[in-house]
Amino acid sequence: MSGIIRTDMAPAPVGAYPHARRVGDLLFLSGVGPRQPGSNLIPGNVHDAAGQLVGYDFEAQCRQVFANVRAVLEASGAAWTDLVDITVFLTDMQQDFATFNRLYAEYFAGVDACRTTLGITALPTPIAIELKCVAAFPSSAS
């Protein structure tokens, strides 16, 4: 299938889907979480002696998510400034939204993408944030 993007520079998807797919001038990224490429470790997660998740460093997870989105964009031939729509999933809106907004302003300065932020109860892996992004390649007719 044409337009399918897979890269070793981002963590492997947790299911049977690609990192992204290009359709015309649009690039649709699959949900991107904060797992580290290669190791799949989740930065900032804290576990007790029994291996249960007892805490997380939300800022560390945000920074890794942003790095992973950038890696998928670059593997696709797109740039950070090509982002046009970002959907944010947070597992603890009350605790993490202000931190996310602060980091978003830092990382996305100059990016005029639309954004929707949703509070949800869980994600498929023990992560606190996931992004779903759409980018538009500059038109070759311009």
N, CA, C and O atoms as a GROMACS GRO file, in nm:
protein
  568
    1MET      N    1   0.085  -0.117   0.000
    1MET     CA    2   0.000   0.000   0.000
    1MET      C    3   0.090   0.124   0.000
    1MET      O    4   0.178   0.137   0.085
    2SER      N    5   0.068   0.213  -0.094
    2SER     CA    6   0.153   0.331  -0.104
    2SER      C    7   0.122   0.431   0.005
    2SER      O    8   0.012   0.433   0.061
    3GLY      N    9   0.220   0.514   0.035
    3GLY     CA   10   0.202   0.620   0.133
    3GLY      C   11   0.219   0.576   0.277
    3GLY      O   12   0.198   0.657   0.368
    4ILE      N   13   0.258   0.451   0.300
    4ILE     CA   14   0.276   0.399   0.435
    4ILE      C   15   0.414   0.437   0.486
    4ILE      O   16   0.513   0.419   0.415
    5ILE      N   17   0.421   0.489   0.607
    5ILE     CA   18   0.549   0.530   0.666
    5ILE      C   19   0.574   0.448   0.791
    5ILE      O   20   0.489   0.439   0.880
    6ARG      N   21   0.692   0.390   0.798
    6ARG     CA   22   0.740   0.320   0.917
    6ARG      C   23   0.884   0.366   0.939
    6ARG      O   24   0.958   0.388   0.843
    7THR      N   25   0.923   0.382   1.065
    7THR     CA   26   1.059   0.429   1.094
    7THR      C   27   1.111   0.367   1.224
    7THR      O   28   1.035   0.346   1.318
    8ASP      N   29   1.240   0.338   1.226
    8ASP     CA   30   1.305   0.291   1.348
    8ASP      C   31   1.339   0.407   1.442
    8ASP      O   32   1.382   0.385   1.555
    9MET      N   33   1.320   0.531   1.396
    9MET     CA   34   1.352   0.649   1.477
    9MET      C   35   1.242   0.681   1.579
    9MET      O   36   1.260   0.766   1.666
   10ALA      N   37   1.128   0.612   1.568
   10ALA     CA   38   1.018   0.627   1.663
   10ALA      C   39   0.989   0.489   1.720
   10ALA      O   40   1.026   0.388   1.660
   11PRO      N   41   0.923   0.482   1.837
   11PRO     CA   42   0.892   0.351   1.893
   11PRO      C   43   0.798   0.273   1.802
   11PRO      O   44   0.715   0.332   1.733
   12ALA      N   45   0.812   0.143   1.801
   12ALA     CA   46   0.726   0.059   1.718
   12ALA      C   47   0.581   0.074   1.762
   12ALA      O   48   0.554   0.085   1.882
   13PRO      N   49   0.488   0.076   1.668
   13PRO     CA   50   0.347   0.080   1.705
   13PRO      C   51   0.311  -0.040   1.794
   13PRO      O   52   0.372  -0.146   1.782
   14VAL      N   53   0.214  -0.022   1.882
   14VAL     CA   54   0.173  -0.130   1.973
   14VAL      C   55   0.068  -0.219   1.910
   14VAL      O   56   0.016  -0.309   1.976
   15GLY      N   57   0.036  -0.196   1.784
   15GLY     CA   58  -0.062  -0.278   1.712
   15GLY      C   59  -0.023  -0.288   1.566
   15GLY      O   60   0.086  -0.249   1.526
   16ALA      N   61  -0.114  -0.342   1.488
   16ALA     CA   62  -0.091  -0.365   1.345
   16ALA      C   63  -0.129  -0.241   1.264
   16ALA      O   64  -0.230  -0.240   1.195
   17TYR      N   65  -0.047  -0.138   1.274
   17TYR     CA   66  -0.069  -0.015   1.200
   17TYR      C   67   0.065   0.054   1.177
   17TYR      O   68   0.161   0.028   1.250
   18PRO      N   69   0.073   0.142   1.076
   18PRO     CA   70   0.198   0.213   1.049
   18PRO      C   71   0.212   0.335   1.138
   18PRO      O   72   0.119   0.374   1.207
   19HIS      N   73   0.330   0.394   1.135
   19HIS     CA   74   0.352   0.520   1.207
   19HIS      C   75   0.267   0.633   1.146
   19HIS      O   76   0.214   0.718   1.216
   20ALA      N   77   0.257   0.630   1.013
   20ALA     CA   78   0.184   0.735   0.943
   20ALA      C   79   0.144   0.686   0.805
   20ALA      O   80   0.193   0.585   0.756
   21ARG      N   81   0.054   0.762   0.744
   21ARG     CA   82   0.014   0.733   0.607
   21ARG      C   83  -0.008   0.865   0.535
   21ARG      O   84  -0.078   0.954   0.584
   22ARG      N   85   0.053   0.875   0.417
   22ARG     CA   86   0.034   0.995   0.334
   22ARG      C   87  -0.077   0.969   0.234
   22ARG      O   88  -0.078   0.867   0.165
   23VAL      N   89  -0.171   1.062   0.227
   23VAL     CA   90  -0.278   1.058   0.130
   23VAL      C   91  -0.281   1.195   0.062
   23VAL      O   92  -0.324   1.293   0.123
   24GLY      N   93  -0.237   1.200  -0.062
   24GLY     CA   94  -0.226   1.329  -0.130
   24GLY      C   95  -0.128   1.418  -0.057
   24GLY      O   96  -0.014   1.378  -0.031
   25ASP      N   97  -0.171   1.539  -0.025
   25ASP     CA   98  -0.085   1.634   0.045
   25ASP      C   99  -0.102   1.627   0.197
   25ASP      O  100  -0.047   1.711   0.268
   26LEU      N  101  -0.176   1.527   0.246
   26LEU     CA  102  -0.198   1.514   0.390
   26LEU      C  103  -0.122   1.395   0.446
   26LEU      O  104  -0.109   1.291   0.381
   27LEU      N  105  -0.073   1.411   0.567
   27LEU     CA  106  -0.004   1.305   0.638
   27LEU      C  107  -0.078   1.281   0.769
   27LEU      O  108  -0.093   1.372   0.850
   28PHE      N  109  -0.125   1.158   0.790
   28PHE     CA  110  -0.198   1.121   0.911
   28PHE      C  111  -0.107   1.035   0.997
   28PHE      O  112  -0.067   0.925   0.957
   29LEU      N  113  -0.074   1.084   1.116
   29LEU     CA  114   0.008   1.007   1.209
   29LEU      C  115  -0.084   0.922   1.296
   29LEU      O  116  -0.188   0.968   1.341
   30SER      N  117  -0.044   0.797   1.318
   30SER     CA  118  -0.113   0.715   1.416
   30SER      C  119  -0.085   0.774   1.554
   30SER      O  120   0.004   0.858   1.568
   31GLY      N  121  -0.160   0.733   1.655
   31GLY     CA  122  -0.139   0.783   1.790
   31GLY      C  123   0.006   0.766   1.831
   31GLY      O  124   0.063   0.658   1.815
   32VAL      N  125   0.066   0.871   1.885
   32VAL     CA  126   0.207   0.870   1.924
   32VAL      C  127   0.215   0.890   2.075
   32VAL      O  128   0.168   0.990   2.129
   33GLY      N  129   0.277   0.794   2.142
   33GLY     CA  130   0.297   0.802   2.286
   33GLY      C  131   0.442   0.828   2.321
   33GLY      O  132   0.523   0.853   2.232
   34PRO      N  133   0.475   0.823   2.450
   34PRO     CA  134   0.609   0.860   2.495
   34PRO      C  135   0.709   0.745   2.508
   34PRO      O  136   0.814   0.762   2.569
   35ARG      N  137   0.679   0.629   2.451
   35ARG     CA  138   0.778   0.521   2.462
   35ARG      C  139   0.905   0.560   2.386
   35ARG      O  140   0.899   0.629   2.284
   36GLN      N  141   1.020   0.515   2.437
   36GLN     CA  142   1.148   0.547   2.374
   36GLN      C  143   1.174   0.451   2.258
   36GLN      O  144   1.152   0.330   2.272
   37PRO      N  145   1.221   0.503   2.145
   37PRO     CA  146   1.254   0.414   2.032
   37PRO      C  147   1.360   0.312   2.073
   37PRO      O  148   1.453   0.344   2.147
   38GLY      N  149   1.343   0.191   2.025
   38GLY     CA  150   1.441   0.085   2.054
   38GLY      C  151   1.413   0.010   2.182
   38GLY      O  152   1.406  -0.113   2.180
   39SER      N  153   1.398   0.080   2.292
   39SER     CA  154   1.380   0.012   2.421
   39SER      C  155   1.234  -0.001   2.462
   39SER      O  156   1.199  -0.089   2.540
   40ASN      N  157   1.149   0.088   2.410
   40ASN     CA  158   1.008   0.095   2.450
   40ASN      C  159   0.988   0.135   2.595
   40ASN      O  160   0.876   0.124   2.646
   41LEU      N  161   1.093   0.180   2.663
   41LEU     CA  162   1.078   0.229   2.800
   41LEU      C  163   0.994   0.357   2.799
   41LEU      O  164   0.997   0.434   2.703
   42ILE      N  165   0.920   0.378   2.906
   42ILE     CA  166   0.838   0.498   2.919
   42ILE      C  167   0.907   0.591   3.017
   42ILE      O  168   0.915   0.561   3.136
   43PRO      N  169   0.958   0.705   2.969
   43PRO     CA  170   1.032   0.794   3.057
   43PRO      C  171   0.945   0.843   3.173
   43PRO      O  172   0.828   0.878   3.155
   44GLY      N  173   1.005   0.844   3.290
   44GLY     CA  174   0.938   0.899   3.406
   44GLY      C  175   0.843   0.808   3.480
   44GLY      O  176   0.794   0.845   3.587
   45ASN      N  177   0.814   0.690   3.426
   45ASN     CA  178   0.725   0.599   3.500
   45ASN      C  179   0.797   0.544   3.622
   45ASN      O  180   0.914   0.506   3.615
   46VAL      N  181   0.726   0.540   3.735
   46VAL     CA  182   0.780   0.491   3.862
   46VAL      C  183   0.696   0.370   3.904
   46VAL      O  184   0.574   0.377   3.911
   47HIS      N  185   0.766   0.259   3.931
   47HIS     CA  186   0.698   0.135   3.970
   47HIS      C  187   0.737   0.095   4.112
   47HIS      O  188   0.848   0.124   4.158
   48ASP      N  189   0.647   0.028   4.180
   48ASP     CA  190   0.679  -0.024   4.314
   48ASP      C  191   0.750  -0.158   4.300
   48ASP      O  192   0.775  -0.204   4.188
   49ALA      N  193   0.783  -0.222   4.412
   49ALA     CA  194   0.857  -0.348   4.412
   49ALA      C  195   0.782  -0.459   4.338
   49ALA      O  196   0.843  -0.552   4.286
   50ALA      N  197   0.650  -0.448   4.334
   50ALA     CA  198   0.568  -0.550   4.265
   50ALA      C  199   0.552  -0.518   4.116
   50ALA      O  200   0.486  -0.593   4.044
   51GLY      N  201   0.611  -0.408   4.071
   51GLY     CA  202   0.602  -0.372   3.930
   51GLY      C  203   0.480  -0.290   3.894
   51GLY      O  204   0.456  -0.265   3.776
   52GLN      N  205   0.403  -0.248   3.993
   52GLN     CA  206   0.284  -0.166   3.967
   52GLN      C  207   0.323  -0.020   3.948
   52GLN      O  208   0.408   0.033   4.020
   53LEU      N  209   0.260   0.045   3.852
   53LEU     CA  210   0.285   0.186   3.828
   53LEU      C  211   0.231   0.268   3.946
   53LEU      O  212   0.114   0.258   3.980
   54VAL      N  213   0.318   0.347   4.008
   54VAL     CA  214   0.277   0.428   4.124
   54VAL      C  215   0.292   0.578   4.098
   54VAL      O  216   0.248   0.659   4.180
   55GLY      N  217   0.351   0.616   3.986
   55GLY     CA  218   0.367   0.757   3.954
   55GLY      C  219   0.433   0.774   3.820
   55GLY      O  220   0.484   0.679   3.760
   56TYR      N  221   0.432   0.898   3.773
   56TYR     CA  222   0.496   0.927   3.644
   56TYR      C  223   0.539   1.073   3.640
   56TYR      O  224   0.485   1.158   3.711
   57ASP      N  225   0.638   1.099   3.556
   57ASP     CA  226   0.686   1.234   3.533
   57ASP      C  227   0.622   1.280   3.402
   57ASP      O  228   0.668   1.244   3.293
   58PHE      N  229   0.517   1.359   3.414
   58PHE     CA  230   0.440   1.400   3.296
   58PHE      C  231   0.525   1.482   3.200
   58PHE      O  232   0.514   1.465   3.078
   59GLU      N  233   0.608   1.570   3.252
   59GLU     CA  234   0.692   1.652   3.165
   59GLU      C  235   0.786   1.566   3.081
   59GLU      O  236   0.804   1.592   2.962
   60ALA      N  237   0.845   1.464   3.141
   60ALA     CA  238   0.934   1.373   3.067
   60ALA      C  239   0.855   1.301   2.957
   60ALA      O  240   0.906   1.282   2.846
   61GLN      N  241   0.733   1.262   2.988
   61GLN     CA  242   0.652   1.195   2.886
   61GLN      C  243   0.617   1.289   2.772
   61GLN      O  244   0.620   1.249   2.656
   62CYS      N  245   0.583   1.414   2.804
   62CYS     CA  246   0.553   1.512   2.698
   62CYS      C  247   0.672   1.531   2.606
   62CYS      O  248   0.658   1.528   2.483
   63ARG      N  249   0.788   1.552   2.664
   63ARG     CA  250   0.908   1.577   2.583
   63ARG      C  251   0.937   1.458   2.491
   63ARG      O  252   0.980   1.477   2.377
   64GLN      N  253   0.915   1.336   2.539
   64GLN     CA  254   0.938   1.218   2.456
   64GLN      C  255   0.833   1.207   2.346
   64GLN      O  256   0.865   1.170   2.232
   65VAL      N  257   0.708   1.238   2.378
   65VAL     CA  258   0.602   1.237   2.274
   65VAL      C  259   0.638   1.335   2.163
   65VAL      O  260   0.627   1.302   2.045
   66PHE      N  261   0.680   1.455   2.200
   66PHE     CA  262   0.714   1.554   2.099
   66PHE      C  263   0.832   1.506   2.013
   66PHE      O  264   0.831   1.526   1.891
   67ALA      N  265   0.931   1.443   2.074
   67ALA     CA  266   1.044   1.389   1.998
   67ALA      C  267   0.997   1.278   1.903
   67ALA      O  268   1.044   1.269   1.790
   68ASN      N  269   0.904   1.196   1.949
   68ASN     CA  270   0.853   1.087   1.865
   68ASN      C  271   0.771   1.140   1.747
   68ASN      O  272   0.782   1.089   1.636
   69VAL      N  273   0.689   1.243   1.771
   69VAL     CA  274   0.613   1.304   1.662
   69VAL      C  275   0.709   1.362   1.560
   69VAL      O  276   0.692   1.342   1.439
   70ARG      N  277   0.811   1.432   1.607
   70ARG     CA  278   0.910   1.491   1.516
   70ARG      C  279   0.978   1.381   1.433
   70ARG      O  280   1.001   1.400   1.313
   71ALA      N  281   1.012   1.269   1.495
   71ALA     CA  282   1.079   1.159   1.423
   71ALA      C  283   0.990   1.104   1.312
   71ALA      O  284   1.038   1.076   1.203
   72VAL      N  285   0.862   1.087   1.340
   72VAL     CA  286   0.770   1.036   1.237
   72VAL      C  287   0.753   1.139   1.126
   72VAL      O  288   0.754   1.103   1.008
   73LEU      N  289   0.739   1.265   1.161
   73LEU     CA  290   0.729   1.369   1.059
   73LEU      C  291   0.851   1.369   0.968
   73LEU      O  292   0.839   1.370   0.846
   74GLU      N  293   0.970   1.367   1.028
   74GLU     CA  294   1.093   1.370   0.949
   74GLU      C  295   1.107   1.246   0.862
   74GLU      O  296   1.151   1.257   0.747
   75ALA      N  297   1.069   1.130   0.913
   75ALA     CA  298   1.075   1.007   0.833
   75ALA      C  299   0.978   1.014   0.715
   75ALA      O  300   0.996   0.945   0.614
   76SER      N  301   0.877   1.097   0.728
   76SER     CA  302   0.775   1.112   0.624
   76SER      C  303   0.809   1.223   0.525
   76SER      O  304   0.738   1.242   0.426
   77GLY      N  305   0.915   1.297   0.553
   77GLY     CA  306   0.951   1.409   0.467
   77GLY      C  307   0.876   1.537   0.503
   77GLY      O  308   0.876   1.633   0.426
   78ALA      N  309   0.813   1.538   0.619
   78ALA     CA  310   0.738   1.656   0.665
   78ALA      C  311   0.818   1.728   0.773
   78ALA      O  312   0.916   1.675   0.825
   79ALA      N  313   0.774   1.847   0.806
   79ALA     CA  314   0.839   1.928   0.908
   79ALA      C  315   0.740   1.960   1.019
   79ALA      O  316   0.618   1.950   1.002
   80TRP      N  317   0.794   1.999   1.133
   80TRP     CA  318   0.714   2.037   1.250
   80TRP      C  319   0.610   2.143   1.212
   80TRP      O  320   0.496   2.137   1.256
   81THR      N  321   0.651   2.239   1.129
   81THR     CA  322   0.562   2.349   1.090
   81THR      C  323   0.455   2.306   0.990
   81THR      O  324   0.368   2.386   0.957
   82ASP      N  325   0.460   2.183   0.942
   82ASP     CA  326   0.356   2.130   0.852
   82ASP      C  327   0.234   2.079   0.928
   82ASP      O  328   0.132   2.046   0.867
   83LEU      N  329   0.243   2.070   1.061
   83LEU     CA  330   0.130   2.022   1.141
   83LEU      C  331   0.011   2.117   1.126
   83LEU      O  332   0.026   2.239   1.134
   84VAL      N  333  -0.108   2.059   1.104
   84VAL     CA  334  -0.229   2.140   1.090
   84VAL      C  335  -0.336   2.104   1.193
   84VAL      O  336  -0.427   2.183   1.218
   85ASP      N  337  -0.327   1.986   1.252
   85ASP     CA  338  -0.428   1.944   1.350
   85ASP      C  339  -0.364   1.848   1.450
   85ASP      O  340  -0.296   1.752   1.412
   86ILE      N  341  -0.388   1.874   1.578
   86ILE     CA  342  -0.330   1.791   1.684
   86ILE      C  343  -0.441   1.758   1.782
   86ILE      O  344  -0.507   1.847   1.836
   87THR      N  345  -0.461   1.629   1.806
   87THR     CA  346  -0.553   1.584   1.909
   87THR      C  347  -0.470   1.528   2.022
   87THR      O  348  -0.383   1.443   2.001
   88VAL      N  349  -0.496   1.576   2.143
   88VAL     CA  350  -0.419   1.539   2.262
   88VAL      C  351  -0.509   1.456   2.353
   88VAL      O  352  -0.623   1.493   2.380
   89PHE      N  353  -0.456   1.343   2.398
   89PHE     CA  354  -0.527   1.257   2.493
   89PHE      C  355  -0.449   1.257   2.624
   89PHE      O  356  -0.332   1.219   2.627
   90LEU      N  357  -0.514   1.301   2.731
   90LEU     CA  358  -0.452   1.305   2.864
   90LEU      C  359  -0.532   1.214   2.958
   90LEU      O  360  -0.655   1.219   2.960
   91THR      N  361  -0.460   1.132   3.035
   91THR     CA  362  -0.530   1.045   3.130
   91THR      C  363  -0.563   1.114   3.261
   91THR      O  364  -0.642   1.062   3.340
   92ASP      N  365  -0.504   1.232   3.286
   92ASP     CA  366  -0.538   1.308   3.406
   92ASP      C  367  -0.541   1.456   3.370
   92ASP      O  368  -0.445   1.530   3.391
   93MET      N  369  -0.654   1.497   3.316
   93MET     CA  370  -0.669   1.635   3.268
   93MET      C  371  -0.645   1.735   3.381
   93MET      O  372  -0.574   1.834   3.362
   94GLN      N  373  -0.701   1.710   3.497
   94GLN     CA  374  -0.689   1.804   3.608
   94GLN      C  375  -0.544   1.823   3.651
   94GLN      O  376  -0.501   1.936   3.675
   95GLN      N  377  -0.470   1.716   3.661
   95GLN     CA  378  -0.332   1.724   3.709
   95GLN      C  379  -0.234   1.771   3.601
   95GLN      O  380  -0.138   1.841   3.633
   96ASP      N  381  -0.257   1.734   3.475
   96ASP     CA  382  -0.154   1.750   3.372
   96ASP      C  383  -0.178   1.859   3.268
   96ASP      O  384  -0.086   1.894   3.193
   97PHE      N  385  -0.299   1.912   3.260
   97PHE     CA  386  -0.330   2.006   3.152
   97PHE      C  387  -0.243   2.132   3.156
   97PHE      O  388  -0.193   2.174   3.051
   98ALA      N  389  -0.223   2.191   3.272
   98ALA     CA  390  -0.142   2.314   3.280
   98ALA      C  391   0.002   2.289   3.234
   98ALA      O  392   0.060   2.370   3.162
   99THR      N  393   0.059   2.176   3.276
   99THR     CA  394   0.196   2.142   3.233
   99THR      C  395   0.199   2.122   3.082
   99THR      O  396   0.290   2.169   3.015
  100PHE      N  397   0.099   2.051   3.030
  100PHE     CA  398   0.095   2.030   2.885
  100PHE      C  399   0.088   2.163   2.811
  100PHE      O  400   0.161   2.184   2.714
  101ASN      N  401   0.001   2.252   2.855
  101ASN     CA  402  -0.012   2.383   2.789
  101ASN      C  403   0.120   2.459   2.789
  101ASN      O  404   0.157   2.520   2.689
  102ARG      N  405   0.190   2.456   2.902
  102ARG     CA  406   0.320   2.525   2.911
  102ARG      C  407   0.420   2.466   2.812
  102ARG      O  408   0.488   2.540   2.740
  103LEU      N  409   0.430   2.333   2.807
  103LEU     CA  410   0.524   2.269   2.716
  103LEU      C  411   0.481   2.284   2.570
  103LEU      O  412   0.565   2.300   2.482
  104TYR      N  413   0.353   2.279   2.547
  104TYR     CA  414   0.301   2.299   2.411
  104TYR      C  415   0.343   2.438   2.359
  104TYR      O  416   0.388   2.451   2.246
  105ALA      N  417   0.327   2.540   2.443
  105ALA     CA  418   0.366   2.675   2.402
  105ALA      C  419   0.516   2.682   2.370
  105ALA      O  420   0.557   2.754   2.280
  106GLU      N  421   0.596   2.607   2.445
  106GLU     CA  422   0.741   2.604   2.423
  106GLU      C  423   0.775   2.534   2.291
  106GLU      O  424   0.852   2.587   2.211
  107TYR      N  425   0.719   2.416   2.269
  107TYR     CA  426   0.755   2.334   2.154
  107TYR      C  427   0.686   2.375   2.025
  107TYR      O  428   0.741   2.359   1.916
  108PHE      N  429   0.565   2.429   2.035
  108PHE     CA  430   0.485   2.456   1.917
  108PHE      C  431   0.478   2.605   1.882
  108PHE      O  432   0.389   2.646   1.808
  109ALA      N  433   0.569   2.684   1.936
  109ALA     CA  434   0.574   2.826   1.899
  109ALA      C  435   0.591   2.836   1.747
  109ALA      O  436   0.679   2.772   1.690
  110GLY      N  437   0.507   2.916   1.683
  110GLY     CA  438   0.515   2.932   1.538
  110GLY      C  439   0.440   2.827   1.459
  110GLY      O  440   0.436   2.834   1.336
  111VAL      N  441   0.380   2.729   1.527
  111VAL     CA  442   0.300   2.627   1.460
  111VAL      C  443   0.154   2.664   1.483
  111VAL      O  444   0.107   2.667   1.596
  112ASP      N  445   0.083   2.692   1.375
  112ASP     CA  446  -0.056   2.735   1.387
  112ASP      C  447  -0.153   2.620   1.364
  112ASP      O  448  -0.250   2.634   1.288
  113ALA      N  449  -0.127   2.507   1.428
  113ALA     CA  450  -0.214   2.391   1.414
  113ALA      C  451  -0.338   2.406   1.502
  113ALA      O  452  -0.331   2.466   1.609
  114CYS      N  453  -0.449   2.352   1.456
  114CYS     CA  454  -0.566   2.342   1.541
  114CYS      C  455  -0.537   2.237   1.648
  114CYS      O  456  -0.454   2.148   1.626
  115ARG      N  457  -0.604   2.247   1.763
  115ARG     CA  458  -0.577   2.152   1.870
  115ARG      C  459  -0.704   2.122   1.947
  115ARG      O  460  -0.784   2.210   1.975
  116THR      N  461  -0.720   1.994   1.980
  116THR     CA  462  -0.827   1.948   2.067
  116THR      C  463  -0.762   1.865   2.176
  116THR      O  464  -0.678   1.780   2.148
  117THR      N  465  -0.802   1.889   2.301
  117THR     CA  466  -0.746   1.814   2.414
  117THR      C  467  -0.860   1.740   2.484
  117THR      O  468  -0.960   1.800   2.522
  118LEU      N  469  -0.842   1.609   2.499
  118LEU     CA  470  -0.944   1.524   2.559
  118LEU      C  471  -0.891   1.459   2.685
  118LEU      O  472  -0.777   1.413   2.688
  119GLY      N  473  -0.973   1.454   2.788
  119GLY     CA  474  -0.942   1.378   2.908
  119GLY      C  475  -1.003   1.240   2.894
  119GLY      O  476  -1.124   1.227   2.871
  120ILE      N  477  -0.921   1.137   2.908
  120ILE     CA  478  -0.968   0.999   2.893
  120ILE      C  479  -0.927   0.918   3.015
  120ILE      O  480  -0.844   0.963   3.094
  121THR      N  481  -0.983   0.801   3.030
  121THR     CA  482  -0.953   0.721   3.150
  121THR      C  483  -0.830   0.633   3.134
  121THR      O  484  -0.768   0.599   3.235
  122ALA      N  485  -0.794   0.594   3.012
  122ALA     CA  486  -0.678   0.505   2.995
  122ALA      C  487  -0.630   0.508   2.851
  122ALA      O  488  -0.703   0.546   2.760
  123LEU      N  489  -0.506   0.467   2.834
  123LEU     CA  490  -0.446   0.445   2.703
  123LEU      C  491  -0.397   0.300   2.699
  123LEU      O  492  -0.389   0.236   2.804
  124PRO      N  493  -0.363   0.247   2.581
  124PRO     CA  494  -0.330   0.104   2.572
  124PRO      C  495  -0.206   0.058   2.649
  124PRO      O  496  -0.193  -0.060   2.680
  125THR      N  497  -0.118   0.150   2.681
  125THR     CA  498   0.000   0.118   2.761
  125THR      C  499   0.002   0.215   2.879
  125THR      O  500  -0.075   0.311   2.878
  126PRO      N  501   0.085   0.195   2.981
  126PRO     CA  502   0.083   0.282   3.099
  126PRO      C  503   0.147   0.419   3.073
  126PRO      O  504   0.254   0.450   3.126
  127ILE      N  505   0.080   0.498   2.990
  127ILE     CA  506   0.127   0.631   2.954
  127ILE      C  507   0.020   0.733   2.993
  127ILE      O  508  -0.097   0.699   3.008
  128ALA      N  509   0.062   0.858   3.009
  128ALA     CA  510  -0.029   0.964   3.051
  128ALA      C  511  -0.072   1.055   2.936
  128ALA      O  512  -0.161   1.138   2.953
  129ILE      N  513  -0.008   1.039   2.820
  129ILE     CA  514  -0.034   1.128   2.706
  129ILE      C  515  -0.015   1.055   2.575
  129ILE      O  516   0.071   0.967   2.562
  130GLU      N  517  -0.096   1.092   2.477
  130GLU     CA  518  -0.080   1.044   2.341
  130GLU      C  519  -0.126   1.157   2.249
  130GLU      O  520  -0.221   1.228   2.280
  131LEU      N  521  -0.058   1.173   2.134
  131LEU     CA  522  -0.096   1.273   2.035
  131LEU      C  523  -0.138   1.204   1.907
  131LEU      O  524  -0.080   1.103   1.867
  132LYS      N  525  -0.238   1.259   1.842
  132LYS     CA  526  -0.282   1.218   1.709
  132LYS      C  527  -0.269   1.341   1.622
  132LYS      O  528  -0.333   1.443   1.650
  133CYS      N  529  -0.188   1.334   1.517
  133CYS     CA  530  -0.154   1.454   1.440
  133CYS      C  531  -0.185   1.437   1.291
  133CYS      O  532  -0.182   1.327   1.236
  134VAL      N  533  -0.213   1.549   1.229
  134VAL     CA  534  -0.228   1.557   1.084
  134VAL      C  535  -0.137   1.670   1.036
  134VAL      O  536  -0.135   1.779   1.094
  135ALA      N  537  -0.063   1.643   0.930
  135ALA     CA  538   0.023   1.745   0.869
  135ALA      C  539  -0.018   1.762   0.724
  135ALA      O  540  -0.073   1.670   0.664
  136ALA      N  541   0.008   1.879   0.669
  136ALA     CA  542  -0.019   1.907   0.528
  136ALA      C  543   0.111   1.949   0.463
  136ALA      O  544   0.177   2.042   0.508
  137PHE      N  545   0.148   1.879   0.356
  137PHE     CA  546   0.267   1.916   0.282
  137PHE      C  547   0.240   2.043   0.204
  137PHE      O  548   0.129   2.062   0.155
  138PRO      N  549   0.338   2.130   0.191
  138PRO     CA  550   0.318   2.251   0.111
  138PRO      C  551   0.280   2.211  -0.031
  138PRO      O  552   0.339   2.119  -0.088
  139SER      N  553   0.185   2.280  -0.087
  139SER     CA  554   0.139   2.250  -0.221
  139SER      C  555   0.250   2.280  -0.322
  139SER      O  556   0.314   2.385  -0.315
  140SER      N  557   0.271   2.188  -0.414
  140SER     CA  558   0.374   2.209  -0.516
  140SER      C  559   0.329   2.313  -0.618
  140SER      O  560   0.410   2.362  -0.697
  141ALA      N  561   0.200   2.346  -0.617
  141ALA     CA  562   0.146   2.446  -0.710
  141ALA      C  563   0.171   2.589  -0.663
  141ALA      O  564   0.148   2.683  -0.738
  142SER      N  565   0.217   2.606  -0.539
  142SER     CA  566   0.237   2.742  -0.485
  142SER      C  567   0.359   2.808  -0.543
  142SER      O  568   0.390   2.922  -0.508
   0.00000   0.00000   0.00000
